[in-house]
């Protein structure tokens, strides 16, 4: 069974190494590698009120801004609340919320976008609530959309009179699909100038050079030139219709991206280790073992001799046992590949946490030819 498990691990490691090697030689579309500069989404945010809750809204004593917001809204509708009644308001069916959305590029007035509504007071749940008209503003303070509608809440909260409570997901956050109407267009530099700038999602000098070469081969020499590792400048027609068609041709070109540098990525929270295809190890010998210390408390009853006048007592007896797990030493030779690294670690039965310790030690010894990144 042990040998079979080792063979499975080795086959998995070899398969992963093959997938990495095959993936490096595949071409990708330009639309998957880069984005046109200036074509971007914009974040919107607003403050509003959710009404119609079933007693799960804000407690006015701990969230006074909810009362202030409601009074301000009523005043705009010509309703005046007497000052002597302000302290008696119990707005359990109202919650103050923050509303945010993402305005996609080229969004036009009249189009609808999704919004997310989050309680900012002590409301227990927004289920069944309705968001009242809420202006959504951009970073420049201008209103770009108006949100309103019934919330869709995926969370659920229920409690009993004895204080017991169960909560599924997050009931204080909801969404309104198509809940905001775009009121203003965001200016974009897409149609301005004689050039377009393509920005790579992952900056790489090789990819930028190959992208410019692919565009020049498809459209004509001198059309594109790399600016740096992240950007390629492309000459484009000025007419909007021609520019749209031109970008359509560009984003469907296929380019073989440059291979990533040798990296070892370690996720310290989950223990996940990802080793890049170009990772190499210089000659090094590795011996890894674990030391286990076991402390056992065994209470015993101490009985005094007869007629001694003593009393029975419980005495703690501690046993300490130290065990060191013996594991074989393995040798890394010059130019070891990803498959050989995984094979050597699997042969000694190292767990993911052990692999992290081995890689860190190799890096400190100068034997690991790769960037060791811990996230």
C-alpha positions in Angstrom: 0.0 0.0 0.0 2.9 2.4 0.8 4.6 1.7 -2.5 1.3 2.2 -4.4 0.7 5.6 -2.7 4.2 6.7 -3.6 3.6 5.7 -7.2 0.4 7.7 -7.3 2.2 10.8 -5.9 5.0 10.4 -8.5 2.5 10.1 -11.4 0.6 13.2 -10.1 3.9 15.1 -9.9 4.9 14.1 -13.4 1.5 15.0 -14.8 1.6 18.4 -13.2 5.1 19.0 -14.6 3.9 17.9 -18.1 0.9 20.3 -17.9 3.2 23.2 -17.0 5.5 22.3 -19.8 2.7 22.1 -22.4 1.0 25.2 -21.1 4.2 27.3 -21.6 4.1 26.6 -25.4 0.5 27.6 -26.0 -0.4 30.9 -27.6 -3.0 33.1 -26.1 -5.3 35.8 -27.4 -4.3 39.4 -26.9 -7.6 40.1 -25.1 -6.5 37.6 -22.5 -3.0 39.1 -22.1 -3.6 42.8 -22.2 -6.2 45.6 -21.8 -6.6 48.8 -23.7 -5.5 51.8 -21.6 -8.4 53.9 -20.4 -11.0 51.1 -20.8 -11.7 50.5 -17.2 -14.5 50.2 -14.7 -15.3 52.8 -12.0 -16.4 52.3 -8.4 -19.6 54.0 -7.2 -20.8 54.3 -3.6 -23.8 55.8 -1.8 -25.7 56.0 1.5 -29.3 55.1 1.8 -32.1 53.5 3.8 -33.7 50.0 3.6 -37.3 49.9 4.8 -39.9 47.1 5.2 -37.8 44.9 7.5 -39.5 42.5 9.9 -38.2 44.0 13.1 -34.5 43.3 12.2 -33.5 46.9 11.5 -31.2 49.3 13.4 -31.7 50.0 17.1 -32.1 53.7 17.3 -30.2 54.1 20.6 -27.1 52.6 19.1 -27.5 53.9 15.5 -28.8 57.5 15.8 -27.8 58.3 12.3 -30.6 56.1 11.0 -33.2 58.3 12.8 -31.5 61.5 11.5 -31.5 60.1 7.9 -35.2 59.2 8.2 -36.2 62.6 9.6 -34.2 64.3 6.8 -36.1 62.2 4.2 -39.5 62.9 5.7 -38.7 66.7 5.8 -38.0 66.6 2.1 -41.5 65.1 1.6 -43.1 67.8 3.7 -43.5 65.6 6.9 -42.4 67.2 10.1 -41.8 65.1 13.2 -42.3 66.9 16.5 -39.2 67.2 18.6 -40.8 65.7 21.7 -41.4 62.5 19.7 -37.9 62.1 18.5 -36.7 60.1 21.5 -39.7 57.8 21.2 -39.0 56.7 17.7 -38.4 52.9 17.4 -37.4 52.2 13.8 -36.9 48.4 13.9 -38.0 48.1 10.3 -35.5 50.6 8.9 -31.7 50.1 8.4 -29.0 52.5 7.3 -27.0 51.0 4.5 -24.0 51.6 2.3 -24.6 50.9 -1.4 -21.8 50.2 -3.9 -21.6 49.2 -7.5 -19.1 49.0 -10.3 -19.8 51.1 -13.4 -18.5 49.2 -16.5 -16.7 51.0 -19.2 -18.8 52.7 -21.9 -22.0 52.4 -19.8 -24.6 54.8 -21.2 -27.5 56.6 -19.4 -30.5 54.4 -19.0 -28.6 51.2 -18.7 -28.9 49.2 -15.5 -26.1 47.8 -13.3 -26.1 45.5 -10.2 -25.7 47.0 -6.7 -24.6 45.5 -3.4 -26.2 46.8 -0.2 -24.5 46.4 3.2 -25.8 47.4 6.7 -23.6 49.9 8.5 -25.6 50.0 11.7 -26.6 47.1 14.0 -29.3 45.7 11.8 -29.6 41.9 12.2 -30.9 41.1 8.7 -31.9 42.9 5.5 -34.1 40.1 4.3 -37.4 41.3 2.8 -36.2 45.0 2.7 -36.5 47.6 0.0 -33.8 50.1 -0.8 -35.2 53.6 -1.3 -33.8 55.9 -4.0 -30.1 56.3 -3.4 -27.6 58.4 -5.5 -24.4 56.6 -6.3 -21.3 58.9 -6.6 -17.9 58.4 -8.1 -14.5 59.5 -6.7 -15.1 63.0 -8.2 -18.3 63.5 -6.1 -20.6 63.4 -9.2 -23.8 61.3 -9.3 -23.4 58.5 -11.9 -26.3 56.2 -11.0 -29.5 56.0 -9.0 -30.2 52.8 -7.0 -33.6 51.5 -5.8 -35.3 48.1 -5.5 -36.0 45.0 -3.5 -33.1 43.2 -2.0 -32.1 39.6 -2.6 -30.4 38.3 0.6 -28.7 34.9 0.6 -28.2 34.8 4.4 -30.5 33.7 7.1 -30.6 34.4 10.8 -33.0 32.9 13.4 -33.0 33.0 17.2 -35.0 31.7 20.2 -36.2 33.3 23.4 -33.4 31.7 25.4 -30.8 33.6 23.4 -29.8 30.8 21.1 -29.2 31.9 17.5 -28.2 30.3 14.2 -26.9 32.3 11.2 -26.4 31.0 7.7 -24.1 33.1 5.5 -24.3 36.9 6.0 -27.9 38.2 6.3 -26.8 41.8 6.6 -25.6 42.1 3.0 -27.8 41.8 -0.1 -27.8 42.5 -3.8 -30.2 44.1 -6.2 -29.7 42.7 -9.8 -30.1 45.6 -12.2 -30.9 47.8 -9.2 -29.3 51.0 -10.4 -29.9 53.1 -13.5 -26.9 54.9 -15.1 -27.4 58.6 -15.2 -24.1 59.9 -16.5 -21.4 58.7 -18.9 -17.8 58.5 -17.8 -15.4 60.2 -20.2 -12.9 57.8 -21.8 -9.7 58.5 -23.8 -10.4 55.5 -26.1 -11.2 57.6 -29.1 -8.6 60.3 -28.5 -5.2 60.6 -30.1 -3.5 58.7 -32.9 -2.4 55.7 -30.7 -3.7 53.1 -28.4 -1.8 51.7 -25.4 -2.1 48.0 -24.6 -1.2 47.3 -21.0 -0.2 43.7 -20.1 -1.9 42.1 -17.2 1.5 40.5 -16.2 4.4 42.8 -17.1 7.1 40.9 -19.0 9.7 42.2 -21.5 9.5 39.0 -23.6 5.7 39.2 -23.9 5.7 42.9 -24.7 8.3 42.3 -27.5 6.4 39.3 -28.9 3.1 41.3 -28.8 4.5 44.1 -30.8 6.0 41.7 -33.3 2.7 39.9 -33.7 0.8 43.2 -34.4 3.4 44.3 -36.9 3.3 41.0 -38.8 -0.6 41.1 -38.9 -1.1 44.8 -39.7 2.1 46.2 -41.0 5.7 47.2 -39.9 5.8 50.1 -37.6 2.3 49.7 -36.3 3.3 48.7 -32.8 6.3 49.4 -30.5 7.0 48.2 -27.0 7.3 51.1 -24.4 8.3 49.0 -21.4 7.6 45.6 -19.9 4.0 46.4 -19.4 2.9 48.6 -22.3 2.8 48.5 -26.1 1.9 51.6 -28.2 -0.1 50.9 -31.3 -1.0 53.3 -34.1 -4.8 53.3 -34.6 -7.3 55.1 -36.9 -9.0 58.1 -35.5 -12.5 57.4 -36.8 -14.6 55.7 -34.0 -16.0 52.9 -36.2 -12.6 52.1 -37.7 -11.0 52.2 -34.3 -13.5 49.7 -32.9 -12.9 47.3 -35.8 -9.2 47.8 -35.4 -9.2 46.8 -31.7 -11.4 43.8 -32.6 -8.7 42.6 -34.9 -6.0 43.3 -32.3 -7.6 41.5 -29.4 -8.1 38.3 -31.5 -4.4 38.0 -32.5 -2.6 35.1 -30.8 0.7 35.6 -29.0 2.9 33.2 -27.2 3.7 34.9 -23.8 7.1 34.8 -22.3 7.6 32.1 -19.6 7.4 33.2 -16.0 10.6 33.4 -13.9 11.5 30.6 -11.6 9.4 30.9 -8.5 8.3 28.9 -5.6 5.0 30.1 -4.1 4.2 29.1 -0.5 0.8 29.8 1.0 1.5 29.9 4.8 -2.2 29.7 5.7 -3.1 26.6 3.8 0.3 24.9 3.4 0.0 24.9 -0.4 3.3 24.9 -2.3 3.5 25.6 -6.1 6.8 25.1 -7.8 7.5 26.7 -11.2 8.7 24.9 -14.2 12.1 26.6 -14.3 13.0 26.0 -10.7 16.5 24.5 -10.4 18.5 23.3 -7.4 22.3 23.3 -7.0 24.1 20.3 -5.5 22.9 19.9 -1.9 22.2 17.1 0.6 19.1 17.3 2.7 18.1 15.4 5.8 14.8 16.2 7.4 13.2 14.7 10.5 10.8 15.6 13.2 11.2 15.6 16.9 8.1 14.6 18.9 7.7 15.3 22.7 4.9 13.6 24.5 3.9 14.7 28.0 1.4 12.5 29.9 -0.2 13.4 33.2 -1.2 10.4 35.3 -3.0 11.3 38.6 -2.4 8.8 41.4 -4.0 8.5 44.8 -1.6 8.8 47.8 -2.9 6.8 50.8 -1.3 7.7 54.3 -0.2 4.8 56.6 -2.7 3.7 59.3 -3.0 5.9 62.4 -0.6 8.4 60.9 -3.1 11.2 61.0 -2.6 12.1 57.4 -5.2 12.5 54.7 -5.7 10.9 51.3 -4.4 13.2 48.5 -4.2 13.1 44.7 -0.6 13.3 43.4 0.2 14.2 39.8 2.8 12.0 38.1 4.2 13.3 34.8 5.8 11.2 32.1 7.9 12.8 29.4 8.8 10.9 26.2 10.9 12.2 23.4 10.9 10.4 20.0 12.8 11.5 16.9 11.5 10.2 13.5 14.4 8.9 11.4 14.2 9.8 7.7 16.7 9.1 5.0 19.0 11.8 3.5 18.5 12.6 -0.1 20.8 14.3 -2.6 20.0 17.1 -5.1 22.4 17.1 -8.0 23.1 20.1 -10.3 20.3 21.2 -12.6 17.5 19.2 -10.8 14.1 19.7 -12.5 10.7 20.1 -11.0 9.8 16.4 -11.5 13.0 15.3 -9.7 12.4 17.7 -6.8 8.9 16.4 -6.2 10.1 12.8 -6.6 12.8 13.2 -4.0 10.5 14.8 -1.5 7.8 12.2 -2.0 10.4 9.4 -1.4 11.1 10.5 2.1 7.3 11.0 2.8 7.6 14.8 3.5 4.3 16.6 4.3 3.6 20.1 2.8 4.8 21.7 5.9 8.1 19.7 5.7 8.4 20.7 2.1 8.2 24.4 3.0 10.9 23.9 5.6 13.2 22.1 3.1 12.7 24.9 0.5 13.4 27.6 3.0 16.6 25.8 4.1 17.7 25.4 0.5 17.1 29.1 -0.2 19.2 30.1 2.8 22.0 27.7 1.7 22.0 29.3 -1.8 21.1 26.1 -3.5 17.6 27.1 -4.7 17.7 28.9 -8.0 14.3 30.5 -7.7 12.3 33.3 -6.0 10.8 32.0 -2.8 7.6 33.9 -2.2 5.5 33.4 0.9 1.9 34.7 0.8 
